[in-house]
Amino acid sequence: MNKPHIVILGAGYGGIMTAVKLQKQLGQNEAEITLVHKYDYHFQTSCLHENAAGTLHQDSSKIKIKDIINRSKINFIIDEVVSIKREAKKIKLKNRKLHYDLLVIGMGPEPNTEGIPGLNEYTYSITDINSARFIREHIEYNFASYANDIKKDESKLNIVIGGGGILGVEFAGELINQIPVMCREYDVEKTLVHLYMLEENTSLLQKFDEDLAHYAITSLQSRGVEIIHQAKLKECQDNKVIYEVEGKEHVIASHTFIWTGGVQANPVFEKSGLNLKNKRIEVYSNMLSTKDDSIFVVGDCAYTANENGEEILPTAKKAIGEAAVVARNISLRLKNKELTSCQPVKQGMLATLGRDDGVATIQNHKVFGWKAVLIKRISDNHYLYKLGGWNLLLKKGNFHLL
Ligand SMILES: Cc1cc2nc3c(=O)[nH]c(=O)nc-3n(C[C@H](O)[C@H](O)[C@H](O)COP(=O)(O)OP(=O)(O)OC[C@H]3O[C@@H](n4cnc5c(N)ncnc54)[C@H](O)[C@@H]3O)c2cc1C
């Protein structure tokens, strides 16, 4: 009898953890497992803002997939998913086609450009290792270019971050620490560099407690981030950002606009005909799609809610917790047993503000400063241990706790 074919799309936190769990839970004769991912490495998305700011080299965030999967149990294909044909249970990749019996979608989100003119063309988003490296090199190039100008163009030293959510705030916190280092490297006068943050609300970190948001604003401003509240982005061009505050238009001359303002559905699953809710795939508590009972969904792709019906925020912790449930439910499904439910993760909130500052709520306690960073480092290291044991932790762990 043919073994059922399980295909996992995307090796982010959710996809790779599902694969690692399945390789432990299933025997070689029970199923054929295939993991499809764009790159030959998994990356720690939650460190990308450090890679983009240049405070952490991108190689530290990369983990070779062959080092963590058992290739006698998992076929690994480096390719890009183009479409999912659910009726035929087929996946179209750029270079081949695959048939599946059970599918796990873990492809994460796409940046949301919200139809604002010029956003697609002239902004940068922190989405993967290549985009993070590109942002760092682009900023450095502009510093180098300014230093080399005969007629100095100061707009090369203006950096604009659009969106004051977690990602924007974390990136600003890293970058403002790195600017003095770059100024020394490229012989640039520090007072000429401006780091702006445009936020359309009256505060940053909307989903955080007010005290934490206030702390974050004060921390960033004290180090020189110029936060512009109630700034409604109107348009982006290759050398300027146009925004409005209380109906009045303003322009910042800049070659560097980093957009962190939200995500949208990945076009692959958007076209697949699955039920979507708030740009994610609607799932039952057992992580099966509400439209197709041969498709499990994990991580940022999956729309899940807590007992009060409130959306659970997409985080690495959510993706990792769901991966354990998806792997267990695949094993149960193969044995024709009843599937288990995913318990909503207890959500803490955490945003780092650079190497030694941050804010967090852990079990309703507010945490400020270095303690928040320590929590983040411990949680990143714990993840590495879960993924690849002591070997991976010792190879890739971040032990510069502060
Ligand atoms: C800069 C940054 C900082 C963050 N900080 C934190 C934090 O401190 N704590 C926290 O909990 N969360 C944080 N998050 C959120 C967290 O990273 C996400 O919630 C988490 O990555 C979701 O995991 P996932 O597996 O669903 O998706 P992802 O980790 O995004 O993985 C999806 C993978 O699928 C691949 N993929 C996508 N499309 C295709 C395709 N068509 N074909 C093949 N492969 C594809 C992608 O390359 C990607 O590797 C941060 C996010 C960012 C961007």
PDBQT file of the ligand as one rigid body, heavy atoms in Angstrom, charges set to zero:
ROOT
HETATM    1  C1  LIG A 501      11.487  41.655  12.376  1.00  0.00    +0.000 C 
HETATM    2  C2  LIG A 501      10.513  40.801  13.128  1.00  0.00    +0.000 A 
HETATM    3  C3  LIG A 501      10.630  40.673  14.507  1.00  0.00    +0.000 A 
HETATM    4  C4  LIG A 501       9.759  39.855  15.218  1.00  0.00    +0.000 A 
HETATM    5  N1  LIG A 501       9.939  39.703  16.554  1.00  0.00    +0.000 NA
HETATM    6  C5  LIG A 501       9.201  38.791  17.229  1.00  0.00    +0.000 A 
HETATM    7  C6  LIG A 501       9.460  38.501  18.600  1.00  0.00    +0.000 A 
HETATM    8  O1  LIG A 501      10.340  39.105  19.232  1.00  0.00    +0.000 OA
HETATM    9  N2  LIG A 501       8.705  37.553  19.212  1.00  0.00    +0.000 N 
HETATM   10  C7  LIG A 501       7.718  36.868  18.534  1.00  0.00    +0.000 A 
HETATM   11  O2  LIG A 501       7.074  35.987  19.118  1.00  0.00    +0.000 OA
HETATM   12  N3  LIG A 501       7.430  37.139  17.252  1.00  0.00    +0.000 NA
HETATM   13  C8  LIG A 501       8.155  38.060  16.572  1.00  0.00    +0.000 A 
HETATM   14  N4  LIG A 501       7.887  38.315  15.250  1.00  0.00    +0.000 N 
HETATM   15  C9  LIG A 501       6.776  37.595  14.603  1.00  0.00    +0.000 C 
HETATM   16  C10 LIG A 501       7.224  36.163  14.267  1.00  0.00    +0.000 C 
HETATM   17  O3  LIG A 501       8.470  36.186  13.630  1.00  0.00    +0.000 OA
HETATM   18  C11 LIG A 501       6.182  35.475  13.398  1.00  0.00    +0.000 C 
HETATM   19  O4  LIG A 501       4.978  35.430  14.119  1.00  0.00    +0.000 OA
HETATM   20  C12 LIG A 501       6.650  34.067  13.037  1.00  0.00    +0.000 C 
HETATM   21  O5  LIG A 501       7.782  34.167  12.192  1.00  0.00    +0.000 OA
HETATM   22  C13 LIG A 501       5.553  33.267  12.349  1.00  0.00    +0.000 C 
HETATM   23  O6  LIG A 501       6.051  32.028  11.987  1.00  0.00    +0.000 OA
HETATM   24  P1  LIG A 501       5.521  31.284  10.687  1.00  0.00    +0.000 P 
HETATM   25  O7  LIG A 501       6.161  29.938  10.655  1.00  0.00    +0.000 OA
HETATM   26  O8  LIG A 501       4.052  31.358  10.602  1.00  0.00    +0.000 OA
HETATM   27  O9  LIG A 501       6.016  32.173   9.452  1.00  0.00    +0.000 OA
HETATM   28  P2  LIG A 501       7.462  32.636   9.045  1.00  0.00    +0.000 P 
HETATM   29  O10 LIG A 501       8.426  32.541  10.163  1.00  0.00    +0.000 OA
HETATM   30  O11 LIG A 501       7.263  33.936   8.354  1.00  0.00    +0.000 OA
HETATM   31  O12 LIG A 501       7.907  31.532   7.973  1.00  0.00    +0.000 OA
HETATM   32  C14 LIG A 501       7.294  31.356   6.736  1.00  0.00    +0.000 C 
HETATM   33  C15 LIG A 501       8.356  30.796   5.805  1.00  0.00    +0.000 C 
HETATM   34  O13 LIG A 501       7.739  30.400   4.595  1.00  0.00    +0.000 OA
HETATM   35  C16 LIG A 501       8.569  30.758   3.512  1.00  0.00    +0.000 C 
HETATM   36  N5  LIG A 501       7.713  30.978   2.348  1.00  0.00    +0.000 N 
HETATM   37  C17 LIG A 501       6.797  31.972   2.189  1.00  0.00    +0.000 A 
HETATM   38  N6  LIG A 501       6.205  31.880   0.989  1.00  0.00    +0.000 NA
HETATM   39  C18 LIG A 501       6.759  30.804   0.390  1.00  0.00    +0.000 A 
HETATM   40  C19 LIG A 501       6.580  30.205  -0.879  1.00  0.00    +0.000 A 
HETATM   41  N7  LIG A 501       5.704  30.678  -1.781  1.00  0.00    +0.000 N 
HETATM   42  N8  LIG A 501       7.318  29.108  -1.184  1.00  0.00    +0.000 NA
HETATM   43  C20 LIG A 501       8.220  28.591  -0.284  1.00  0.00    +0.000 A 
HETATM   44  N9  LIG A 501       8.453  29.128   0.938  1.00  0.00    +0.000 NA
HETATM   45  C21 LIG A 501       7.720  30.214   1.257  1.00  0.00    +0.000 A 
HETATM   46  C22 LIG A 501       9.238  32.056   3.953  1.00  0.00    +0.000 C 
HETATM   47  O14 LIG A 501      10.473  32.245   3.306  1.00  0.00    +0.000 OA
HETATM   48  C23 LIG A 501       9.403  31.857   5.454  1.00  0.00    +0.000 C 
HETATM   49  O15 LIG A 501      10.674  31.372   5.788  1.00  0.00    +0.000 OA
HETATM   50  C24 LIG A 501       8.728  39.165  14.525  1.00  0.00    +0.000 A 
HETATM   51  C25 LIG A 501       8.570  39.322  13.145  1.00  0.00    +0.000 A 
HETATM   52  C26 LIG A 501       9.449  40.122  12.438  1.00  0.00    +0.000 A 
HETATM   53  C27 LIG A 501       9.279  40.275  10.936  1.00  0.00    +0.000 C 
ENDROOT
TORSDOF 0
